[in-house]
Amino acid sequence: MEDIGLIGMVSIIVAGFTIAIGSIGPALGEGRALAQALSAMAQQPDESDAITRTLFVGLAMIESTAIYCFVIALIVIFANPFWDFVIQ
């Protein structure tokens, strides 16, 4: 197999693992945060506005981890420095 084909194959595999592993943690964290928020709203319905606002901020911060993994996967596929090394 040529070097460029090998680098392409490894880049795609690493990008897939990055997305797979990088989305498991945020998914579990978002599920747990939502469950805790619903439990808190059930116990204190008067504070549901504050809980909801805090929940959305927390979910956005948790989701940023998955977005960072997506950006890293795109960099590995499209802006991989090894492409230039092999081409030259």
Residue pairs with C-beta under 8 A, 6 or more apart in sequence:
1 9
3 86
4 83
4 86
4 87
7 80
7 82
7 83
7 86
11 76
11 77
11 80
11 82
12 77
14 73
14 76
15 73
15 74
15 76
15 77
16 73
18 69
18 72
18 73
18 76
19 69
19 70
19 73
21 69
22 65
22 66
22 68
22 69
22 70
22 72
22 73
23 66
23 69
25 65
26 62
26 63
26 65
26 66
27 66
29 62
29 65
30 59
30 62
30 63
33 55
33 58
33 59
33 62
34 55
34 59
37 51
37 52
37 54
37 55
40 47
40 51
41 47
41 48
41 51
41 52
44 51
